[in-house]
Amino acid sequence: MSYRSICGAIMVVSLGGYTSSAIAQTFTPVTEAMLIDPDPADWLHMSRTYDQQRHSPLDQINTENVGQLRMVWSRGLPVGAQESTPLVHDGVMYVIAPGDGVLALDATNGDLIWEQWGEHTPAETARSKTLGIYQDMVYHTAFDGFLRALDARTGEVRWETKIVEDGSRNSAGGVLVAHGNVISNRSCNRFDDRALDTTGRKGCFIAAHDAMTGEEVWKFFTTAGADDPGGDTWGTLTSEERVASPWGLPGSYDPIRKVTYWGVANPDPYTRLMRHGGPDAVSNTAPSNLYSNSTVALNVETGELVWYYQELPADDWDADHNQERVLVRTRITPDPNHVKWISSSAASDTERDIVVTVAEGGGMFAVNRDDGRFLWARPFPYDTPDLNMNHIDVNTGATQANWDKLFKQDGDTILGCYHNTRSLWNIAYHPGKNSLYVPFHDQCLSMTANMASPYGFGPRFGVMRPGIDPDTYMGIAKIDLSTGEMQVIYSQAQPTNGSALTTAGDLVFFGDLNRRLRALDADDGTVLWETIVGGMIVNSTITYAVDGKQYVMVFTGEGRSATSGPLRVAADSMPKPVRRHNSIYVFALP
């Protein structure tokens, strides 16, 4: 077995009031009903609920008393990539630790209950975003290509399934447990020859495995094969040459429709020159290079494609669109003063179930949840002539890449917007405000085509959008999902990689790369509380309750790649970053 158990079922020493035998006696299995409607005290998904809203109904901490928050415990973690978000159930926190470990901790004081560690895993490369939990098992997509089910009480391995071969083993995504399936997304790239499946395609897929046995239920390839519908959108590339990785944040799930919604990243290699031999070898209007930079809606039982919507066709810049898809029910009344592209079917002031996307490469999109029909979209964060996607046919919803920003020949250099404007960190929705809260960077991309490099570019780096005030490089946007109106309620010079969190206490929590964790007033962005922790805050940011007491938690650490660009861009406006400091910090009222 490739995991080693440190504490396991035989552990009997009391740790912070818990023993493994005590957990076995008190543990409540997590049912499908609990996953659909979690206890407000628990945090059972990456963003608490299937809809990825990252909103907590807890209100013990609110705008009146948040200024009294104090740290109640912290715990150091190993050095390495830290891009994950923990789960909490029945007072136990389940954590992915750098080095491909899984820890169970007492959520009231951080004491260790059990731990499991991967064998000889490079700490800098294991970067799964979240665990899953169902019945009495915790699920982890490990660096070695295995999906493992661990006993939630003891940490022992209950089953393991190898999803991919070593050539494509990195799990940069995570898991979503839905309808009795453990659904996972994996990294892939053009050099993963060992990841070829029986159809000859790379390991670019989203897969579902039976939560109780680990047996594969279905697999959806995120590139259309030569003989598949949409296969011609890849031009003359053979099926095995087509790459679009679903490596990002895990998907959302609608249990009524039994449909799960996932994002897919850019095609690989990055430039059309390298990929196809020229900028006009494939269409510049969607669909092109399916299903890159798209939302895919999949039947949770079969994995069959229900619909797709492509936000950026035949990407030329590595402008990932692989973040979470937020599910919201709202009235649709887009305001032309704030929304650039509006479908005629969106102006009916009717309540709809929608899927909302805010892409790493810029742009915000709202589509109908049933069929992917385009409703409205806006440049995000701002409109600029340098947009990489600069036109949408409002009748069909077909997007179009900016021809002026495509690489026409080797050595061309472009300035394109946007780039890592939001990345691995999660955004949040507040149902009481009907608003989405998005921490963002006002950042564009300087990139040169280089056919001698493996991915077709070099050099390439993020830059502040020309003409902006450096003191407003980072902002938090509050976007009304009915009208599309955006307000920047907070801004600063220092970048952020911390996930947003909204609460029924009308607070917005977020952390930045300058070691600050803040709570803002959800209405106007007023800073109501701020503290300094030991390192950069990346992802995480959750709230939970144990025995009626509400806690707020963050990780410090460093993402493998997500922190480097913002730190370089904003280096002159922030102190030297504290790197390689990995810890858990938890706060509560006195």
ABEGO torsion letter per residue (X at the ends): XABBBAAEAABABBBGGBBAAAAAAABBBBBAAAAABBBAABBABAAGBAAGAGBBABAABBAAAAAABBBABBBBBBBEBBABBBBBBGGBBBBBBBGGBBBBBBAAAGBBABBBBBBGBBAAABABABBBBBEABBBBBBAAGBBBBBBAAAGBBABBBBABBAABABBABEBBBBGGBBBBBBBBBAABAAABBAAGBBABBBBBBBAAAGBBABBBBABBBAABBGAAAAEABBAAABBBBBABBBBBBBAAAGBBBBBBBBBOBABAAAAAGEAAABBABOBBGOABGBBBBBBAAAGBBABBBBABBGBAAGBBAABBBBBBBBBBBBBAAABABBBAAAAAGBBBBBBBBBBAAEEBBBBBAAAGBBABBBBOABBBAABABABBBAAAGBBBBBAAABBABBGBBBBBOBBGABBABBBBBBAAAGBBBBBBBBBBBBBBBBAABAAGBOBBBBBBBBGBBAAAABBBBBBBAAAGBBBBABBBABBBABBBBBBAAGBBBBBBAAGBBBBBBAAAGBBABBBBBABBBBEEGBBBBBGGBBBBBBBBEBBAAAAAAAAAAAAAABBBBBBGBBBBBBBBBX
